[in-house]
Amino acid sequence: MPEELRKILFPKDELQAAVVDYCLRSKIRLPDRNIDELEVRTDPEAMVVLKYADAGPGEDNEVKLSRDQVAAALIRYCSIINVPLPRSAQKVLQPGDDGISLLINIDWGKNTPKK
């Protein structure tokens, strides 16, 4: 059966909007300062790192989000901006220099009703 592969690229500004929304909804504490830099990594435990200017001793300068948190943020963001995502599709994140791509693989043989 045929397979479909979609690639949705989230540039850093869209990625930042998605992860900040996720943090606010998930009650992940964000410093009360502007984000200086958004870093994308291949590390599954810290795939996106929001970096903040140093505000003083004892305050965190970074917020790290895992691969699962970033995936949840992007899936929710797609819903907010009306980009349809099939529930049964396999979803994989692909970090890049310009942001993150969400790869969606649909195996139509698994999604087709049996006769």
HELIX and SHEET records of a PDB file:
HELIX    1   1 LYS A   12  ARG A   25  1                                  14    
HELIX    2   2 ARG A   67  ILE A   80  1                                  14    
HELIX    3   3 TRP A  108  ASN A  111  1                                   4    
SHEET    1   A 3 GLU A   3  PRO A  11  0                                        
SHEET    2   A 3 GLY A  99  ASP A 107 -1                                        
SHEET    3   A 3 GLN A  90  GLY A  96 -1                                        
SHEET    1   B 3 ILE A  35  VAL A  40  0                                        
SHEET    2   B 3 VAL A  48  TYR A  52 -1                                        
SHEET    3   B 3 GLU A  62  LEU A  65 -1                                        
END                                                                             
